[in-house]
């Protein structure tokens, strides 16, 4: 089927300062028109249902309000509110089913950023409500589709990032926590799927010279519920740790060569976990890459 999506939008942004205070505002309005076919697939290959649909999504207003206070030469505190809108893409429309609705998110964030001796500290807490999440629905193998989620998803979380500058040596720690709850609809009270509660990243870099740099990163992701397990019946799975290393060298003539190893410890993990409903519900794993190597170069002129 010949699916079409036409989007038209305009926006403006503004920022002004008064002493140590900064204020920002933004607004965007978008109209999206679809001529698509509402489809359902069987086992990803067989088109079992196709119905032509014309739809218009015109009430798409995004805006942002921000306040930033520069309390010192190195530090600032901020508050930010964003209404974000996400309309289904043409990729979503390939297997879209049902009425097209826009995902709308209200995001509130408070944060700070400052130096303490040789350490840069960044932290924030946030609260987000999202309606009409766009997701890939595979619960019914006879009608695999993309659609809007029925209900509101609330995410509450916090982030902390530290960067320590010790001469030629740099250490970084990043940790984030998010609690994703479904607060309305048929799955009210359950945890939203495919969202890990904890993500941790530890990094170390050493610059031997202005030209030569080596870097290592340790990444941890906690367990999460599988796609479509909105009832939370199968429990959480797929926590893992990966280690990546890379190096780069810049020549005086503008050429830079680089290379590295991803998943150095050859950790077994899944990029995605989902429900395989037949003959009885169980988790299906889509494996991530094992140990892999890469090389490349850049030329700046």
C-alpha positions as a Markdown table, in Angstrom:
| # | Residue | x | y | z |
|---|---|---|---|---|
| 1 | Unk | 0.0 | 0.0 | 0.0 |
| 2 | Unk | 1.0 | 3.6 | -0.7 |
| 3 | Unk | 1.3 | 5.2 | 2.7 |
| 4 | Unk | 1.7 | 9.0 | 2.8 |
| 5 | Unk | 2.4 | 11.5 | 5.6 |
| 6 | Unk | 2.5 | 15.2 | 5.2 |
| 7 | Unk | 3.7 | 17.5 | 8.0 |
| 8 | Unk | 3.6 | 21.3 | 8.2 |
| 9 | Unk | 4.9 | 23.3 | 11.2 |
| 10 | Unk | 6.2 | 26.6 | 12.4 |
| 11 | Unk | 8.0 | 27.5 | 15.7 |
| 12 | Unk | 9.7 | 30.4 | 17.5 |
| 13 | Unk | 12.1 | 30.6 | 20.4 |
| 14 | Unk | 13.1 | 33.4 | 22.7 |
| 15 | Unk | 15.6 | 34.0 | 25.5 |
| 16 | Unk | 16.3 | 37.1 | 27.6 |
| 17 | Unk | 18.4 | 37.8 | 30.7 |
| 18 | Unk | 18.1 | 40.0 | 33.7 |
| 19 | Unk | 21.1 | 40.0 | 35.9 |
| 20 | Unk | 21.8 | 36.5 | 37.0 |
| 21 | Unk | 18.4 | 35.2 | 35.7 |
| 22 | Unk | 17.8 | 33.7 | 32.3 |
| 23 | Unk | 14.3 | 33.1 | 30.9 |
| 24 | Unk | 13.5 | 31.0 | 27.8 |
| 25 | Unk | 10.3 | 30.3 | 25.9 |
| 26 | Unk | 9.5 | 28.2 | 22.8 |
| 27 | Unk | 6.4 | 27.3 | 20.9 |
| 28 | Unk | 5.8 | 24.9 | 17.9 |
| 29 | Unk | 2.6 | 24.1 | 16.1 |
| 30 | Unk | 2.4 | 21.2 | 13.7 |
| 31 | Unk | -0.3 | 19.8 | 11.4 |
| 32 | Unk | 0.1 | 16.2 | 10.1 |
| 33 | Unk | -2.0 | 14.6 | 7.4 |
| 34 | Unk | -2.0 | 10.8 | 6.7 |
| 35 | Unk | -3.3 | 8.8 | 3.8 |
| 36 | Unk | -2.4 | 5.3 | 4.9 |
| 37 | Unk | -3.7 | 1.8 | 5.2 |
| 38 | Unk | -4.7 | 0.3 | 8.6 |
| 39 | Unk | -2.9 | -3.0 | 8.5 |
| 40 | Unk | -2.4 | -6.2 | 10.6 |
| 41 | Unk | 0.3 | -8.8 | 9.9 |
| 42 | Unk | 0.5 | -12.5 | 10.7 |
| 43 | Unk | 3.9 | -13.6 | 11.8 |
| 44 | Unk | 5.5 | -10.4 | 10.3 |
| 45 | Unk | 5.2 | -11.7 | 6.8 |
| 46 | Unk | 1.5 | -12.2 | 5.8 |
| 47 | Unk | -0.7 | -9.2 | 5.5 |
| 48 | Unk | -4.0 | -10.4 | 7.0 |
| 49 | Unk | -5.9 | -7.1 | 7.0 |
| 50 | Unk | -5.7 | -3.8 | 5.1 |
| 51 | Unk | -8.2 | -0.9 | 5.2 |
| 52 | Unk | -7.6 | 2.5 | 3.6 |
| 53 | Unk | -7.8 | 5.4 | 6.1 |
| 54 | Unk | -7.5 | 9.2 | 5.8 |
| 55 | Unk | -6.6 | 11.1 | 9.0 |
| 56 | Unk | -5.6 | 14.5 | 10.2 |
| 57 | Unk | -3.8 | 15.4 | 13.4 |
| 58 | Unk | -3.8 | 19.2 | 13.7 |
| 59 | Unk | -3.9 | 19.9 | 17.4 |
| 60 | Unk | -0.2 | 19.4 | 17.9 |
| 61 | Unk | 1.1 | 22.2 | 20.1 |
| 62 | Unk | 4.6 | 22.0 | 21.7 |
| 63 | Unk | 6.0 | 24.6 | 24.1 |
| 64 | Unk | 8.8 | 25.1 | 26.6 |
| 65 | Unk | 9.3 | 27.4 | 29.5 |
| 66 | Unk | 12.6 | 27.6 | 31.3 |
| 67 | Unk | 14.2 | 29.6 | 34.1 |
| 68 | Unk | 18.0 | 29.5 | 34.8 |
| 69 | Unk | 19.7 | 31.2 | 37.8 |
| 70 | Unk | 23.5 | 31.8 | 37.6 |
| 71 | Unk | 24.3 | 31.8 | 41.3 |
| 72 | Unk | 28.1 | 31.9 | 40.7 |
| 73 | Unk | 30.7 | 32.1 | 38.0 |
| 74 | Unk | 30.7 | 28.3 | 37.6 |
| 75 | Unk | 27.3 | 27.2 | 38.9 |
| 76 | Unk | 23.6 | 27.4 | 37.9 |
| 77 | Unk | 20.3 | 26.0 | 38.9 |
| 78 | Unk | 17.4 | 25.6 | 36.5 |
| 79 | Unk | 13.7 | 24.7 | 36.1 |
| 80 | Unk | 12.2 | 23.6 | 32.8 |
| 81 | Unk | 8.7 | 22.6 | 31.7 |
| 82 | Unk | 8.2 | 21.1 | 28.2 |
| 83 | Unk | 5.1 | 19.9 | 26.4 |
| 84 | Unk | 6.4 | 17.5 | 23.8 |
| 85 | Unk | 4.4 | 16.0 | 20.9 |
| 86 | Unk | 5.4 | 12.9 | 18.8 |
| 87 | Unk | 3.2 | 11.9 | 15.9 |
| 88 | Unk | 3.5 | 8.5 | 14.3 |
| 89 | Unk | 6.2 | 8.4 | 11.6 |
| 90 | Unk | 5.8 | 6.8 | 8.1 |
| 91 | Unk | 7.8 | 3.8 | 9.5 |
| 92 | Unk | 5.1 | 3.4 | 12.2 |
| 93 | Unk | 2.4 | 3.7 | 9.5 |
| 94 | Unk | 3.7 | 0.7 | 7.7 |
| 95 | Unk | 2.0 | -1.5 | 10.2 |
| 96 | Unk | -0.3 | 1.0 | 11.9 |
| 97 | Unk | -3.6 | -0.2 | 13.2 |
| 98 | Unk | -6.5 | 2.0 | 14.3 |
| 99 | Unk | -6.9 | 5.7 | 14.7 |
| 100 | Unk | -3.8 | 7.9 | 14.6 |
| 101 | Unk | -3.2 | 9.8 | 17.8 |
| 102 | Unk | -0.3 | 12.0 | 18.9 |
| 103 | Unk | 1.9 | 11.1 | 21.9 |
| 104 | Unk | 1.8 | 14.0 | 24.3 |
| 105 | Unk | 4.3 | 14.4 | 27.2 |
| 106 | Unk | 4.4 | 16.9 | 30.0 |
| 107 | Unk | 7.9 | 17.1 | 31.5 |
| 108 | Unk | 9.0 | 19.0 | 34.6 |
| 109 | Unk | 12.7 | 19.1 | 35.5 |
| 110 | Unk | 14.8 | 20.8 | 38.2 |
| 111 | Unk | 18.6 | 20.6 | 38.1 |
| 112 | Unk | 21.9 | 22.1 | 38.9 |
| 113 | Unk | 25.5 | 22.2 | 37.5 |
| 114 | Unk | 28.6 | 23.4 | 39.2 |
| 115 | Unk | 32.4 | 22.8 | 39.7 |
| 116 | Unk | 33.7 | 21.7 | 43.1 |
| 117 | Unk | 37.5 | 21.9 | 43.0 |
| 118 | Unk | 38.5 | 19.6 | 40.1 |
| 119 | Unk | 35.0 | 17.9 | 39.7 |
| 120 | Unk | 32.1 | 18.9 | 37.5 |
| 121 | Unk | 28.8 | 18.0 | 39.1 |
| 122 | Unk | 25.5 | 17.8 | 37.1 |
| 123 | Unk | 22.2 | 16.6 | 38.7 |
| 124 | Unk | 18.5 | 16.7 | 38.0 |
| 125 | Unk | 15.1 | 15.3 | 39.0 |
| 126 | Unk | 12.2 | 15.0 | 36.6 |
| 127 | Unk | 8.5 | 14.1 | 36.4 |
| 128 | Unk | 6.9 | 13.1 | 33.1 |
| 129 | Unk | 3.4 | 12.1 | 32.1 |
| 130 | Unk | 2.9 | 10.7 | 28.6 |
| 131 | Unk | -0.4 | 9.9 | 26.9 |
| 132 | Unk | -0.8 | 7.8 | 23.7 |
| 133 | Unk | 2.6 | 6.2 | 23.7 |
| 134 | Unk | 3.4 | 4.8 | 20.3 |
| 135 | Unk | 4.5 | 1.1 | 20.6 |
| 136 | Unk | 4.8 | -2.2 | 18.7 |
| 137 | Unk | 2.0 | -4.6 | 19.7 |
| 138 | Unk | 2.8 | -8.3 | 19.2 |
| 139 | Unk | 0.5 | -9.9 | 21.8 |
| 140 | Unk | -1.8 | -11.3 | 19.1 |
| 141 | Unk | 0.4 | -13.1 | 16.6 |
| 142 | Unk | -2.5 | -12.9 | 14.0 |
| 143 | Unk | -2.6 | -9.1 | 14.2 |
| 144 | Unk | 1.0 | -7.7 | 14.8 |
| 145 | Unk | 0.8 | -3.9 | 14.6 |
| 146 | Unk | 1.9 | -0.5 | 15.8 |
| 147 | Unk | -0.6 | 1.5 | 17.8 |
| 148 | Unk | -1.2 | 4.0 | 20.6 |
| 149 | Unk | -1.0 | 2.8 | 24.2 |
| 150 | Unk | -4.3 | 2.9 | 26.1 |
| 151 | Unk | -3.4 | 4.8 | 29.2 |
| 152 | Unk | -1.1 | 7.4 | 30.8 |
| 153 | Unk | 2.5 | 6.5 | 31.7 |
| 154 | Unk | 4.2 | 8.4 | 34.5 |
| 155 | Unk | 8.0 | 8.5 | 34.8 |
| 156 | Unk | 9.7 | 9.9 | 38.0 |
| 157 | Unk | 13.4 | 9.8 | 38.1 |
| 158 | Unk | 16.8 | 11.4 | 38.9 |
| 159 | Unk | 20.2 | 11.7 | 37.3 |
| 160 | Unk | 23.7 | 12.4 | 38.7 |
| 161 | Unk | 26.8 | 12.9 | 36.6 |
| 162 | Unk | 30.4 | 13.5 | 37.9 |
| 163 | Unk | 33.5 | 14.3 | 35.9 |
| 164 | Unk | 36.9 | 14.4 | 37.7 |
| 165 | Unk | 39.7 | 16.2 | 35.9 |
| 166 | Unk | 43.1 | 14.9 | 37.3 |
| 167 | Unk | 45.7 | 16.3 | 34.9 |
| 168 | Unk | 45.8 | 14.0 | 31.9 |
| 169 | Unk | 43.4 | 11.6 | 33.6 |
| 170 | Unk | 39.6 | 12.0 | 33.5 |
| 171 | Unk | 37.2 | 9.9 | 35.5 |
| 172 | Unk | 33.4 | 10.0 | 34.9 |
| 173 | Unk | 30.4 | 8.5 | 36.7 |
| 174 | Unk | 26.8 | 8.7 | 35.5 |
| 175 | Unk | 23.9 | 7.2 | 37.3 |
| 176 | Unk | 20.2 | 7.5 | 36.5 |
| 177 | Unk | 17.0 | 6.1 | 38.1 |
| 178 | Unk | 13.5 | 6.1 | 36.7 |
| 179 | Unk | 10.3 | 4.6 | 38.0 |
| 180 | Unk | 7.8 | 4.1 | 35.1 |
| 181 | Unk | 4.2 | 3.5 | 36.2 |
| 182 | Unk | 1.0 | 3.2 | 34.3 |
| 183 | Unk | -1.4 | 5.5 | 36.1 |
| 184 | Unk | -4.6 | 5.1 | 33.9 |
| 185 | Unk | -6.2 | 2.7 | 31.5 |
| 186 | Unk | -6.6 | -1.1 | 31.7 |
| 187 | Unk | -3.1 | -1.7 | 33.1 |
| 188 | Unk | -3.3 | 1.0 | 35.9 |
| 189 | Unk | -0.8 | 0.3 | 38.7 |
| 190 | Unk | 1.6 | -1.8 | 36.6 |
| 191 | Unk | 5.1 | -0.9 | 35.6 |
| 192 | Unk | 5.6 | 0.2 | 32.0 |
| 193 | Unk | 7.6 | -2.2 | 29.9 |
| 194 | Unk | 11.2 | -2.1 | 28.4 |
| 195 | Unk | 12.3 | 0.6 | 30.9 |
| 196 | Unk | 15.2 | -0.4 | 33.3 |
| 197 | Unk | 15.1 | 1.3 | 36.7 |
| 198 | Unk | 18.8 | 1.8 | 36.9 |
| 199 | Unk | 21.5 | 2.7 | 34.3 |
| 200 | Unk | 25.1 | 3.2 | 35.4 |
| 201 | Unk | 28.1 | 4.3 | 33.3 |
| 202 | Unk | 31.7 | 4.5 | 34.5 |
| 203 | Unk | 34.4 | 6.0 | 32.2 |
| 204 | Unk | 38.1 | 6.6 | 32.3 |
| 205 | Unk | 40.2 | 8.5 | 29.8 |
| 206 | Unk | 43.9 | 9.2 | 29.6 |
| 207 | Unk | 45.5 | 11.7 | 27.2 |
| 208 | Unk | 49.1 | 10.8 | 26.7 |
| 209 | Unk | 49.5 | 13.9 | 24.5 |
| 210 | Unk | 47.4 | 16.4 | 22.5 |
| 211 | Unk | 47.3 | 13.8 | 19.8 |
| 212 | Unk | 46.9 | 10.4 | 21.6 |
| 213 | Unk | 43.9 | 9.5 | 23.8 |
| 214 | Unk | 42.7 | 6.2 | 25.2 |
| 215 | Unk | 39.3 | 5.6 | 26.8 |
| 216 | Unk | 37.3 | 2.9 | 28.6 |
| 217 | Unk | 33.6 | 2.8 | 29.5 |
| 218 | Unk | 31.7 | 0.3 | 31.7 |
| 219 | Unk | 27.9 | 0.3 | 31.2 |
| 220 | Unk | 25.4 | -1.4 | 33.4 |
| 221 | Unk | 21.6 | -1.7 | 32.8 |
| 222 | Unk | 19.2 | -3.3 | 35.3 |
| 223 | Unk | 16.4 | -5.7 | 34.6 |
| 224 | Unk | 13.1 | -4.7 | 32.8 |
| 225 | Unk | 9.8 | -6.1 | 31.8 |
| 226 | Unk | 9.5 | -7.5 | 28.3 |
| 227 | Unk | 7.7 | -5.8 | 25.4 |
| 228 | Unk | 3.9 | -6.3 | 25.7 |
| 229 | Unk | 4.1 | -7.7 | 29.3 |
| 230 | Unk | 1.9 | -4.9 | 30.6 |
| 231 | Unk | 0.4 | -7.3 | 33.2 |
| 232 | Unk | 4.0 | -7.8 | 34.5 |
| 233 | Unk | 3.4 | -11.6 | 34.7 |
| 234 | Unk | 6.8 | -12.8 | 33.5 |
| 235 | Unk | 9.0 | -10.8 | 35.8 |
| 236 | Unk | 12.0 | -8.7 | 34.9 |
| 237 | Unk | 15.0 | -9.9 | 33.0 |
| 238 | Unk | 18.1 | -8.9 | 31.0 |
| 239 | Unk | 20.4 | -7.0 | 33.3 |
| 240 | Unk | 23.9 | -6.8 | 32.0 |
| 241 | Unk | 27.3 | -5.2 | 32.0 |
| 242 | Unk | 29.4 | -4.3 | 29.0 |
| 243 | Unk | 32.9 | -2.9 | 28.7 |
| 244 | Unk | 34.1 | -0.8 | 25.7 |
| 245 | Unk | 37.6 | 0.5 | 24.9 |
| 246 | Unk | 38.8 | 2.8 | 22.2 |
| 247 | Unk | 41.8 | 4.9 | 21.2 |
| 248 | Unk | 42.5 | 7.8 | 18.8 |
| 249 | Unk | 45.5 | 9.6 | 17.4 |
| 250 | Unk | 45.4 | 13.0 | 15.6 |
| 251 | Unk | 48.2 | 13.9 | 13.2 |
| 252 | Unk | 49.2 | 17.5 | 12.5 |
| 253 | Unk | 47.9 | 17.3 | 8.9 |
| 254 | Unk | 44.3 | 17.0 | 10.1 |
| 255 | Unk | 44.0 | 13.2 | 9.9 |
| 256 | Unk | 42.7 | 11.3 | 12.9 |
| 257 | Unk | 42.7 | 7.5 | 13.1 |
| 258 | Unk | 40.6 | 5.7 | 15.7 |
| 259 | Unk | 39.6 | 2.2 | 16.7 |
| 260 | Unk | 38.2 | 0.2 | 19.5 |
| 261 | Unk | 36.6 | -2.9 | 20.9 |
| 262 | Unk | 32.9 | -3.0 | 21.9 |
| 263 | Unk | 31.7 | -5.6 | 24.5 |
| 264 | Unk | 35.3 | -6.5 | 25.4 |
| 265 | Unk | 34.3 | -9.2 | 27.9 |
| 266 | Unk | 31.9 | -10.8 | 25.3 |
| 267 | Unk | 28.9 | -10.4 | 27.6 |
| 268 | Unk | 25.8 | -12.3 | 26.5 |
| 269 | Unk | 22.7 | -10.0 | 26.6 |
| 270 | Unk | 19.7 | -9.0 | 24.6 |
| 271 | Unk | 19.0 | -5.8 | 22.7 |
| 272 | Unk | 15.3 | -6.5 | 23.1 |
| 273 | Unk | 13.2 | -8.9 | 25.1 |
| 274 | Unk | 9.6 | -9.6 | 24.1 |
| 275 | Unk | 6.8 | -12.1 | 24.8 |
| 276 | Unk | 6.4 | -15.2 | 22.7 |
| 277 | Unk | 2.8 | -16.1 | 23.5 |
| 278 | Unk | 2.6 | -19.5 | 21.9 |
| 279 | Unk | 2.1 | -22.2 | 23.0 |
| 280 | Unk | 2.4 | -20.5 | 26.5 |
| 281 | Unk | 3.8 | -17.1 | 27.3 |
| 282 | Unk | 7.6 | -16.9 | 27.7 |
| 283 | Unk | 10.3 | -14.4 | 27.1 |
| 284 | Unk | 11.9 | -14.2 | 23.7 |
| 285 | Unk | 15.5 | -12.8 | 23.5 |
| 286 | Unk | 16.9 | -10.8 | 20.6 |
| 287 | Unk | 20.7 | -11.1 | 21.2 |
| 288 | Unk | 23.0 | -8.1 | 21.3 |
| 289 | Unk | 26.4 | -8.1 | 19.6 |
| 290 | Unk | 29.2 | -10.0 | 21.1 |
| 291 | Unk | 32.8 | -8.8 | 21.1 |
| 292 | Unk | 33.3 | -6.7 | 18.0 |
| 293 | Unk | 36.1 | -4.5 | 16.6 |
| 294 | Unk | 36.1 | -1.3 | 14.6 |
| 295 | Unk | 38.6 | 1.1 | 12.9 |
| 296 | Unk | 38.2 | 4.4 | 11.0 |
| 297 | Unk | 39.7 | 7.7 | 10.2 |
| 298 | Unk | 38.6 | 11.4 | 10.0 |
| 299 | Unk | 40.1 | 14.2 | 7.9 |
| 300 | Unk | 39.5 | 17.8 | 9.0 |
| 301 | Unk | 40.4 | 20.6 | 6.5 |
